[in-house]
Amino acid sequence: MRCAVLALTVVTLVPVPGPTARAVPVLVAALQVSGAAQSAAQASDATKIIVQAPPPAGLTSAAAWVGRTEQMEAHLKNAEIVSIQDIGTGVTRPRRAHLKPTDPFESLVWKVLPPGRKSGYWESYKSEIAAYELDKLLGMNMVPPAIERTINGEQGAAIMWIRALRSVKQNGGKLPEGVVWGPAIRKMLMFDNFIGNPDRNAGNILIGPPGEFLLIDHSRAFLKDKDLPNKVERVDAALWDRFQAVTRDDLVRVLSPWIETDAIDAMLERRKRMAAILDKLIAKKGKALVVINQ
């Protein structure tokens, strides 16, 4: 689902020693301006503590599909549609379809967005599937399963409905605080830079157990624009290694059913720009403060 970008006040962490403490202000800026210059990254590390609502009792991981991707994808593709209804939020008018059988999950998000520009924005249901396929390739486990399907004569993206989680917007529009959230925030910003996603906002970040986000709503991603939507300050070491290991052939194999070759080339250019910025930061600050091991 998509919702308007929130005009959040800049909220920063209570000072915590170590390189992860400044990651949260960077994300706050990203939510405010949806990819514009993130001046909040230079803000003072102090002032206001954010209290996170607890995750659902007994939840150990929000990514319930991990280790069962084939089963989840098959359910998305083959389950009977019992009923379908408007969700009532989001400018792209997503719908919710209820399924039979109800195991392993009871419903899916249905998005019918033929590729093209709408109201000045690139939109495509295929970008939703590309984001999931790239997440699998990178081993992130942050983007819910999505497949292509035809329902009632319409072709679109069928996406696993995530139960029991609240978005950052539903949680008051404020990010959870604490060093434990640093890795998830870094991964999200890296992913959005790689796929050229200008539309990350408080409504499409779901809050899981401590340290875990799920990322939804990528229909505006995979632009041919080579600019980075987020400021690069530090990266997750393991994910950055996987970014660098991915070849053009890998991306073409996984993503060419969903996005054009020009969009894949733009991804590679954005990765190159990220690498150049990181090289300068490492030369200035040292690798330990820029490429962060969890």
N, C-alpha and C positions, 0 to 999 in steps of 0.2 A: 504494500500500500504506500502511496505517496501522500505527504502532507506538506504544507508550506514550511519554508525554512523559518525557524524561530528567531526572534530578536532577543537572544539570550544576553544577560549581563556576563561579563568576563568573570569566570570563577576559577581560582587557582588552588593548588594544593597547599595544605599545611606543609612547611619545609620538611623534607625527608632527605637524608644524605644519600648520595648516589645519583647516577645519571638518569634514572627513570622518572624522577620527580617532576620534570618539566614536560613530560609527554602529554599530560592532561590539558594544560593550557593550550597546546597546539590544537587539540581536538575541539576544544571549546570554540576557538576561532574558526575552525572548519565548519562547525555547525552554524555559526553566525553568518558567514559569508558564502558558504557553499563553494569554496575553492578560490576565493579571492585572496589577496595578500593577508597573511595571518599575523597581524601586528601583536596579537595577544601573546605570541610566543616570547616576546621580550618583556612581558609584564612581570612584576614582582611576584616571587613565590611565597605568597602568604595570604591571609585574610579570611577566607570563608570555607568552612567544612561542609561537604555535601554528604548527606546521609542516604544510603541506598536502602530501598525496600528489600526485604529478604526474598530470595528465590523460593519457588514452591517447595514445600517440605519434601525431603527425600530425593530431590533432584541432584544427581551427581554430574550429569553432563546434559547440556541442552541439545547437543548434536546426536539425537537418537538414531540417526541413520548410519552412523559410523560402524563399519563391519557388516552392514546389511544393505549396501547401496543397490545391489541388483534386485533384492526383494522390494525395496521402496520404489525404485524406478518401474518395476513391473506393475506394482499396485497403481501408480500414477497413470500408467498407460492402459491398463486392462480393467480396472474396477468399474462396476456399473455405476452410472450417475443416477442417484435417487432423486435429487432435486438440486436446483441451482438458483442463487439469489444474489442481488447486489449487496456488496459489503456496506456501502453507504459512505465510505471515505475514499479519498485518493482521487486525483484529477484524471487518472487513466481508467477510472471506473472498473476496478477489478471486481470479480465475483467469487463467491464461495460455492463450491459444489460438494454435496454430501455423497458419500460413497457406500457401496455395499460390495463385499463385506467391510466391516468397520476396522478390521485388523489388517495391517499394523498401524494404520491411522484412519481417521473417520472422514476427513475432508481435504480438499485441495483448493488452492487459489487458482482462479482461471483468468488469464490475461490474453485478450485478443487485440494485439497491437501490430498491424502490418507495418513492416519497416518503412520509415519515411519521416519527414519533418511535420510536426503538429504544433501550432501556436509558437513557432520559433524554436522548438526543441526537437532533436532527434529522438525518435521513439521506436522500439522494436521488441516484440516478444522474444525474438531470437537472442537478444542480448541477455535476457534472463537465463536462458539455457547455456549460453557461452560463459557466463559468470560461474555457474555451477560446474561446468566441465573444466574450467581453468582452476577453480578451487580444488577439484579432485586431482588434477595434474600436479598442483603445488603441495598437496597434502595439508591444506589449511583447516578443513572441517569447520568452516564458518558460514558457508552459503548452502541453504537447504536444497535438496534434490529438485530438479526441474527437467521436464521432458516436453517434446512436441507431441501434440495430440489434436484430434479433430472431435469436436463436440457439437452436435446439432448443426452440422455443416460448416462450422467455423473452425479455423485452424489457429492454434495459439499455444501458449506455455501453460502447462499444468505443473503447479509448484506445491510441494508438501506444505500443508497447513501446520504451523507450529502452535501448539496449545500451551496455555498456562504461563507464557512469558509476556512481560510488559516491555514496551519500547521505552527509550529514554524520554520521549515526549509524554507517554502515559505515566512515567515516574516523576513528573514534575518539570521535565525539560532540562534536568541537571544530570551531569555525568556522575557515576559512582566514583568515589575517591579512594585513594590508597595505591601504594606501589604495585599491588597485585594486578591492577588493571593496566599497567604500562605495556606489557607484551601485546595484549589484545588491541590496544589503541595503535601501537606501532604497526602491527600487521594490517589493520584496517586502512590506515593512511597509505601504507605501501601498496596495498591491493588497489585502492582507488587511483593512485598515481599510475600504476601499471595499465589499468584498463581505461584510463581517461574518464573517470566517473565524476561529473560535476554536481551530482545531486545527492550526496550524502547529507542527511539531516536527522534531527532527533526522532523522527517518526519511523526511520528504517534501520535503526539499531536496536536489536532486542537484547535484553539483559538476562544472562543466564546465571549460573552459580558464580561465585567470586572468580574474577579473571577471565570470564568467557562472554563474548558477544556473538550473536548471530547477525549476519548481514543480509538484508532483503532489499528488493526493489532496485534492479539494475537495468531497467529498460532504456535508460538514457546513456548508458555506458558504451564503451568501445567506439569512441569518436575517432575521426581521422585527424582531429586537432592534436598536435604534438606537445602542447603545453601541459605542464604538470598542475593538476588542480590543487595540490597541497604543498606547502613548504616542506622541504626535506631538511630535517635536523638530525635524525638518528634512525637507525633501522634495526630490526630484529635479525641477529646474525644468521640463524638457521634458515629463516625464510629468504633472506638476501642470497644466501648460497644457492637455494633452489631457484630463485629468480635468474641468477647468473648461469645456472646449468641448463636452463631451458633453451633449446635451439629454435630457429625459425621453422625448421621442419617439424618439430614437436608442436608448435603453435598452429601450423597449417593443418597438421593431421587432426588435432583436437578441435580446432575452432572454425575451420573453413566451411563446415556445413551451416554455420550460424552467422559469421561475419565476413566481410569482404577482405581481400588480400591487403588493400590499402589500410584497413583498420589494424591488421596484424603488423604491418610495417610501422604504423604509428606507435604501437605498443613497444616495439623494439627501439624506436627513437626515444621514447619516454624513459625506457630503462637505461639507455645510454646517457641521457641527461641526468638521471638520478645518480649514476655511477660517477659522472664528472663532479657533481656537487659533493658527493661523499668523499671523493679523493681530496678535494680542497679542505673539507672539514677535518678529515683525518690528519692532513698535514698541519693544520692549525691547532687541533685539540688533542690529537692522539686517537688511535683506533678504539681504545677501551671506552671512550666517552661518546663514540659515534656508532659503532657496530656493537650492539648490546647482546651479550649472551644472557639467556634467562637464568 
